[in-house]
Structure formats: structure tokens, C-alpha cells
Amino acid sequence: MSGGIVDGALAIADRMRPSSETVSVNHFGAVATLEGLRPLLALSDAPRAAVVATLVPLEEVNGRLLELIETGDEEAALAYSDELTSELTPLGSSVLFATSKQSVARWARQAATRPEWGGSGIALNVVAPGRSFMSMTAGALETDEGRAAHGHEEPVAPGQLTGDASHVANLLAWLTSEDNGYVTGQVIYADDGAESARRPARV
């Protein structure tokens, strides 16, 4: 950033503990951050932005909460969130976390082709790290039982692909650099092939 111009913007912060703040941070906070920086991005010669979701958005979510979030009615969405603090997805994730991460990924994909984003030359993408990058599940994934309980697929032989936070950081750095000249509106999974294992026919 220099002289009021922003070349790259990232919305990374998230909240996993199930409360209305989960939805506030994961969706509304991320969108507000990127929308707030959009006018400064539009001044750049090569503006790029990205938001971090997770593999969790592949799970079942609460349709009513998703609808409220996508209408932009934060007050109503947060009020309804308070009723769902103990609800889990079939794979054991917080419904609030899964729904808010899916909603922000959907927002980014839809916004990427709008005049104020894509029409202004701003590339906008989503990175979805696998569960091994999530602090709340990383320890559990060290055992076969834990991986089974969390629905973690390992299609790649152990040791062939290894990941840590730097790999996600490098992907985000590339997406928000001038080297990314043509990728926008995409959800890119950094998950050791778990998304492919779940949805092999989904193209």
C-alpha cells in the first residue's frame, strides 16, 4: 500500500467457537474488510484480493441462516445464530462455522464478476485449506480414529504431499500478486486432495 493505493487485500481472520460472533467475523467482517478496501484496490494497476474459507463449506449447512446472511441482514442473522450455537453438521463441525464459511465463499464467487470488482479489474478468489490446517482438528487428525471421525480422506499416499501454514500463505501470496494475471472467482482447495475424493465427478 502506498499513497492510498492497495495492491492486495486478504480476509483471513476467522472464529471457530460457536456463537453469533462466528457469523459476524467469518462472513460480515470479511466482507466489510474487502468492500472497505475495494475503492483503494481499484486505484492499483494490478489489484488482487482473496478470502480464506475452509474445506468445511463442503458440509451441510443451515439453509435458513445462509439465506439470512446472504440478504445482508446482519442483525437478523446474528439473532438466529444464537439459536444454533449447539448445532453440528453430520461431520461434527459447528453449523455456524460451516455456514459462515460457505456464505463468504459464495459471496466472493458472486462478487468477482460484478462491475465493482471484476469490472474494475480486481481479481477476487477464495482459498479453502483442508482440515489439517485448522487448529481445532489438527491434533485429532494425527490418528486413524480421529481422521475417520472428522471425515478426512487421504487420497494421496502419506509423505507424498505435506502441508503447513506456509503452503497456504504462498498460495495466497501468488493469488494477490501480479503473477496472477487471469485467475478470479475461484475456490482453490489446499487440502491434500480431500475435495476431489469427496466429489470426484464434480467439475
Summary of the structure (lengths in Angstrom):
residues: 203
radius of gyration: 17.1
end to end distance: 36.5
largest distance: 53.0
contacts: 634
relative contact order: 0.17
helix: 46%
strand: 12%
